[in-house]
Amino acid sequence: MAELAGARDGQRDAYGFELPLLLFAGFRALIDQLHAELVRQGHPDMRPAHGFAMQAIGRTGVTASELGRRLGVSKQAAGKTVDRLVGLGYVERVDDAADARRKLVRLTPLGVDALRRSAAIFEDLRARWADTLGVQRLRDLEDALRTAVPADHFRLDVAGWFGT
């Protein structure tokens, strides 16, 4: 039981509150590095909430209501995010061919470019972590997180935590 409490050989090596802080700090470091590189690659207006929204929009597009559900925010908050992304040129509103009463939000070529660049940058950032930690330690970390985090907790609604 001492191991579970963070003790080793009678000395405490960690506190419970450190785990979420370390996980968040790792997440934040990756996101900050991603956005610094996106600026260098021609996307200076991209913000983390934009990336989450664009992922939630996906290849085929969504309605504002569906986007809100996917992000865990209200339809109004999703609409504001869409307005920002339209203004930046990352998405557009188009008529839904299946239902003329609805509008779909879909990625523009600029939005697709931003997501493609993001994917490539994340690959580079992962490689940097592998260089720092070692390939096997990084794989072990990823495997441990996959084991500890239930599959149904991998959602895009993180953006709702940070405001949109």
N, C-alpha and C positions, 0 to 999 in steps of 0.2 A: 504494500500500500504506500510505502514511502516513495517509491518510484513515481507513482501516480500523483503524489503531492508535490513533485518537483524536487525531491531530496535525493541525494546520492552520497553515500558514505557519511551520512549525518549532516551534510551541508546542502543547503538549498541552491539549485543551479538555475531555476527559472520560476517565474510567477505566472499564474493563470492569465492575467491580463496581458502578458507579453505576446502570447501567441496571436491574438487577433491584430495587435499592433504591428508585429513583424509581417504577418500576411498582408496587411493593408499597406505597409511601407514598401514591400516588394511590388505589390500591384501598382502603387503610386509611382514608384521609380520607373517601372516599365512604361506606364502611360505617359509620364513626363518626358521620357527619352523618345518615345514614339512621336509625340507632338513637336518636340524640338526638331526632329528629323523631317517631319511633314512640313514644317515651316521652311526648312532648307530646300525641300523638293517642290515648293510652290503652292502649299496649302496653309497659308498663315492664319486663316480664320477658323480652321477646324478646332473643335473643342471635344473633350471626352463624351459629353452628352450627345454630340452630333454623331460620333462614331457608333454609339449604341443605337441611336435612332436609325441610322442608315443600315446597320446590320438587321434591325427589326423590319425595315422596309423590304429588304431582300431583293431578289432578282425580278420578281413578278409584280411588285408593288402591293400596297395595302390601302385600305381606307383609313381615315384619321381615327375612327373608333377602334379599329383593329390595332393600329399602331399604339394607341393608348393602352389597350389590354396587354399587348406584348411588352410594353415598357413599364407597366404597373403604375401608370399615371392617368389622369382624367383625359377625356376627349379634348377638353379645352387646352390643357397643358400640351398634349400632343399637337394640337393645332398651332400653338405658339411656336413649338419646335419646328414644325413644318414650315411655317411662315419664315422663320430665320433661315432654314435650309434653302427655301426657294429664293430668298433674297441673296444668298451667297452663291446660288447657281448649282447646288448639289442635288436638288430634287426638283420635280415639277408636278403639278396637278394636271391630270388628264381625265377625260371622260372614260367611264368604265364601259367597255364594249358589251359586257354581259347585263348591265343595268344602267340605263341612261340617267337614272335619278342619282347615281352615285359618282363621286370623284375618287380616283385613285391617286395615290402619291407614289411616284416611282423615281428611281435614280436617273440622273442625267449622266452623260459621258464623264463630266467632271466628278460626279459622285462615285461612279465606278472606278475612275482613276484613283481617287483618294483611298477607296477600300483596297484596291490592288496594291497600292504603295504601302498601305498599312500592313497588309499580310506579309509583304516582303521585308518590311522593317521589323515586324515581330519575329520573323525567322532569324534575322541578324541579331536581334536582342537575345533570343534563346541561345544562339551560338555563343554570344558573349558570356551568358550565364554558364554555359557548358565549359568555356575556357576558365572561368573563375572557380567554379565548384568542382569541375571534372565531369565528364560525360555520365559516368555511372551514378554519381551523387545526385545529379540533376534528374536522371531517370528515376532514381529511388524517391526523390522528393515528389515528382509528378505522380508516380505510382501510389505513394502514401496519401497524397491529396485526393486522388481518384477513389481510394479506399475509404477515406474519412468523410468525404463530401458525398452525400446521397445524390444519385443521378438526377433526381427531380429538383435539385437545388441549383442546377446550371441553367440560369435564366438570364434574359436580357434586361430585367427590370432594375438592374443596378442603377441605371440612369435616374430612376425615380428617387433614389436615395439622395442624390446630389442636386436635385432640382434641374429643370430643363429650360 
